[in-house]
Amino acid sequence: MLSVRLCERGVLPYLESTELDLAAVNGAASCVVAGPYSAAEDFVRRLEADDIVVKPLHTSHAFHSRMMDPIVPVFQAAVAKVKLNAPSIRILSTVTNDWLSAGEATDPHYWASHLRKPVRFFGAAEQLWKMSDTILLEVGPGRTLATLAGQNPERKSSQVALATLPHPSSDDRSDLHMLNTL
């Protein structure tokens, strides 16, 4: 997987005729692509030749790419065995960039589609920031999503994006302190 400093519209032409797929849209000029290592090497050379910043990500698999296709039906069958319920609180989907419907929440196909479709975090954050008095809490180690959400142009100065857990290699707890003061 590769982090690319381009908007979605900018990265898509580079993906044509490759074995790589758009895996995530994280920001206005921040995408992730995924696929076989050999195709990624060629892709990096092409982008660097055009002075586009591209950085390898350390992941175990090429998530959200066609390399996940074999597991999608297996995962969908596993989810179908679980009792699914409509959410009792509103949830933003990073697949649709809209609020999760009761139908989607109870559809195993919807959940399996997360393995293959791009994570559209940028659009979901835009939807979130359209609400007034919003606080985004990143639950998990690090502050990647809080940082990306905080950079979204839809965010108003009164809206806050906070990380709740420091990165495992850090002892920074500044966001938790800030949360206590809200």
BALO-744605 format. One record per residue: residue in three letters; x, y, z of N, C-alpha, C, CB in turn. Coordinates in steps of 0.02 Angstrom, whole numbers, plus 50000, padded with zeros to 5 digits. Glycine has a CB too. Layout:
N
ALAXYZXYZXYZXYZ ...
// end
This chain:
182
MET500424994250000500005000050000500455006250000499525000050061 LEU500205011349965500595017449957500175023549972500885017849886 SER500455028150010500145034550022500355039149964500345037550091 VAL499865042549934500005046749876499735053749889499685043749812 ARG500135058849877499945065849887499595068449825500555070249904 LEU499005065749812498575067949757497855067249778498715063749692 CYS497425071249748496705070349758496485064049719496305076649735 GLU495885061749734495635055749700495645056649624494915054149723 ARG495395062249600495375063449528496075063349498495025070149513 GLY496575065549535497255065649511497585058849510497665070249553 VAL497415054549558497735048049561497425042949513497705045349632 LEU496785043649498496445038649456496775037549388495725040749445 PRO496995042749352497315041349288497955037249294497485047849253 TYR498315037949349498925034049361498765026649374499315036949419 LEU498145025349395497955018449410497725014549349497415018349463 GLU497555018149295497335014849234497875010149208497145020049179 SER497675004449186498124999249158498644996949209498485002049097 THR498464997049273498894994249324498504988949363499174999849373 GLU498844985449406498524980649450498374983649518498964974549459 LEU498424990249523498304993849586497594996549588498814999449595 ASP497344997449648496675000249659496705005949708496194994749684 LEU496235010549702496145015649752495905012349816495645021249727 ALA496275013149870496095009849933495795014649983496715006649963 ALA495975021049979495715025950027495775032949999496075025450095 VAL495305037150018495325044350006495315047550075494725046849959 ASN495895049750098495955052150166495915059750173496605049950195 GLY496075063250119496075070550122495995073550053496705073050154 ALA495985080150050495905083649986496465081749937495895091249997 ALA497055080349962497615078249921497985072549955498095084249907 SER497605067649976497905061950012497505055649998497935063350088 CYS497815051249957497495044849941497965039149958497295044549866 VAL497685033149959498085027049968497895022349911497945023750039 VAL498405019249882498285014149831498565007549857498615016049763 ALA498295002149830498504995549854498514990649796498034992949910 GLY498944985649803498994980349753499644976649760498924983249683 PRO499804972649709500424968649712501044972949717500464964249650 TYR501534970349751502164973849763502484975949697502634969549803 SER502514971549648502834973149584502494978949549502844966949538 ALA501834979149550501464984749520501584991149559500714983149516 ALA501654990549625501774996449666502454999449651501734994549741 GLU502954995349638503614997949621503595002049557504114992149613 ASP503254999649506503195003349443502805009849454502834999049389 PHE502285009449494501865015249508502285020749543501275013249553 VAL502685018849592503105023549628503575027049579503505020049684 ARG503885023349535504345026249486503995031449442504665020749442 ARG503385029749419503005034349376502835040849414502365031049351 LEU502595040149476502405046149514503015050349532502035044149577 GLU503545047249553504155050949571504435054549509504685046249601 ALA504375051649451504595054949389504185061249376504545050149329 ASP503575061449401503135067249394503145071749456502415065049379 ASP503645070649500503735074649561503135074349608503875081849544 ILE502825068449612502255067449657502515063349716501665063749621 VAL502345065749776502575062349837502185055849846502495066949899 VAL502545050449855502245043949867502665040449920502205039749801 LYS502325037149967502675034150023502395027150036502615038550087 PRO502815022150040502565015450057502275015250128503135010250050 LEU501745011550137501455010450202501615003350224500675011650201 HIS501755002450287501934995850313501294992250335502444996450372 THR501034987950291500424984150305500544976850288499834986950264 SER500134972650316500204965450304499894963150238499904961650361 HIS499414967050212499064965150151498894971350111498414961150168 ALA498694970350049498474975850006497724976650017498644974649930 PHE497524979550073496824980250092496454984650042496754983150162 HIS495804983550035495364987449992495574987249918495354994750016 SER495894981849898496094980949829495814974249804496864981149821 ARG495894973049739495644966749710495994960649741495754966749635 MET496544961749776496874956149810496444953549868497564958249836 MET495944957249888495484955149941494894951149913495224961249979 ASP494794951149847494214947949816494084940749840494294947849742 PRO494594936549847494454929649869494144929049938495094925749868 ILE494274933849982494014933350051493324936550059494504936650098 VAL493114940750011492474944250018491884939450028492344948549957 PRO491794934349986491214929849997491274925850062491144925049939 VAL491874924150082491974920450144491784924850204492714918150151 PHE491994931150202491824935850255491074937150257492214942450246 GLN490774938050198490054939250195489664933350225489834940450121 ALA489874927350210489544921450238489624921250314489834914950208 ALA490204923250339490304923450412489864928650444491044924850428 VAL489814934550413489394939950440488654937850438489504946550401 ALA488464934050387487764931850381487554927450439487664928150315 LYS488024924450474487874920150531487774924050596488434915050541 VAL487914930550594487864934850653487204938750650488464939750656 LYS486874939450707486264943450709486464950750705485854942050774 LEU486244954050652486394961150641485784965350659486614962350568 ASN485904971050688485374975650708485484982550679485324976050784 ALA484954986250672485014993150652485354996950708484314996250636 PRO485735002050692486085005850744485605009950787486615010450713 SER485775010750850485355014850894485625022050896485345011950965 ILE486225023150869486495029850861486695030650787487115030950909 ARG486765036750765486945037950696487675036150684486815045250676 ILE487795032850628488465030750609488605033150538488555022950615 LEU489175036350528489375038350461489735032550427489815044650462 SER489545031050366489865025850328490445028650288489355022350282 THR491025025550293491585027550251491575023850184492245026150287 VAL491045019950173490935016950106490505021650065490605009950112 THR489975024350095489495028350058489545035950070488805026150075 ASN489925037950121489965044950142489295047650163490245049350085 ASP488875043350189488215045350212488075041550276487665043950158 TRP487505043250307487325039950369487105032850354486755043850405 LEU487345028250395487195021150387486445019950396487595016850438 SER486145016750347485435015250350485325008650388485115014850280 ALA484715007550411484555001250444484654995450397483825001350470 GLY484494996450333484584991150283485314989350274484294993350217 GLU485744994350271486464993050264486734989550327486854999550251 ALA486534991950384486794989250447486624981850456486514993150506 THR486094979650426485874972650434486014968450372485134972450450 ASP486404971150325486564967650263487284965150263486444972350202 PRO487384958550265488064955850265488474958150204488044948250266 HIS488144959150147488494961450087488804968350100488014961750027 TYR488444972750133488704979450148489354978850188488184983650188 TRP489354974750241489944974050284490524970950245489784969950346 ALA490374966150203490904962950163491194967850112490634956750127 SER490784972550089491024977450040491584981850068490444981750015 HIS491624982450134492154986350165492844983550148492054986650241 LEU492884977050137493524973950121493784976050053493464966450124 ARG493334977750009493524978849939493464986149916493094974649896 LYS493004989749944492894996649921493385001449956492174998849935 PRO493515007149924493965012049956493655014750020494125017749908 VAL494085016150068493875019650129493835027050111494385018450190 ARG493245029950115493145036850095493095041350157492495037550052 PHE493645041450195493665045150257493565052550246494325043850293 PHE493865055350194493815062550181493085064650173494215064350118 GLY492705061050133491995062750123491585061750186491715058650067 ALA491735056450223491365055250286491505060950336491555048350316 ALA492135063150339492305068750383491945075150361493075069950385 GLU491885076150297491515081950272490795081750298491515082250195 GLN490485075850294489795075150319489765076550393489535068050304 LEU490245073850430490245074850503490295082250520490835071050534 TRP490735085850487490845092850504490255097350483491465095350471 LYS489795094750444489195098650427488725099350487488825095350368 MET488835095150537488435095550598488745100850644488405088650634 SER488345104450680488615109450726488845106150791488095115050741 ASP489295109450826489535107050891489775099850890488985107750943 THR490175098250840490425091450831491095090450864490465089750757 ILE491175084850897491825082650923491955075750893491845082651002 LEU492515074950861492715068450835493225065450883493005069050763 LEU493095059450907493565055950950493845050050911493215053451015 GLU494505049950904494835044250873494955039150928495505046350838 VAL494655033350922494725028050972495215022950945494035024750989 GLY495805022850974496335018350951496995021950957496205016050878 PRO497545018350949498195021350959498375026150902498725016050965 GLY498665031750920498895036550871498385042050859499055033150806 ARG498555046450813498115052150799498025053350724498405058350831 THR498125048250683498085049050611497405051650589498235042450577 LEU496865048450611496205050450589496005057250617495685045250609 ALA496175058550680496025065050709496385070550671496225065250784 THR497005069350651497375074250612497055075350544498105072050604 LEU496895069950509496575070550444495905074150449496475063550412 ALA495505072350498494855075550506494935082950523494445072050561 GLY495425084550563495555091450581495775095750523496065091750635 GLN496065092650472496285096350413495735097150361496875092750382 ASN495165094050372494625094350323494365101450317494045089450342 PRO494295104050256494085111050248493375112450273494135112950176 GLU492965107450284492285108450310492275109750385491855102450294 ARG492825108250420492845109050493492835116450511493465105650522 LYS492405117950558492375124850585492845125250646491635126850605 SER493055131150663493525131950718493245129550785493735139250724 SER492585129450792492285127150855492245119550859491585130050861 GLN492405116050805492365108750804493055105750819492105106250736 VAL493055100350856493675097450882493755090250859493695097850959 ALA494365088450841494555081550826495105079550875494785080750751 LEU494965074450915495425072350968495615065050962495125073651036 ALA496235063550975496465056650982496395054751056497205055750957 THR496185048551069496085046451138496655042351166495445042551144 LEU497055039451122497615035251145498245037351108497465027751134 PRO498795038051142499415039851107499645033951064499965041851157 HIS500065035451016500385030150977500785025951026500845033150920 PRO500835019451015501195015051062501915017351077501215008151036 SER502225020951031502915023151042502955030051074503305023150977 SER502375032851094502365039551122502075039451193501955044251077 ASP502255044451232501945045151298501515051451300502495045351353 ASP501355054251241500965060351236500235059051255501005063251164 ARG499985062851302499295062251324498945069051319499255059451396 SER499195073451277498935080251273498205080351251499345084351226 ASP497995076051206497305076151184496835074051240497205071451124 LEU497035069151281496615067151336496545072851387496895060851370 HIS497075076351398497045082151443496565087351414497755085351453 MET496615088651349496165093451318495445091251323496355094551244 LEU495315084751315494635082151320494355083451390494625074651305 ASN494755082851441494525084051509494315091351520495065082051558 THR494575095951479494425102951488493815105251448495015107151469 LEU493545100951405492965102851364492325103151405492875098151306 
// end
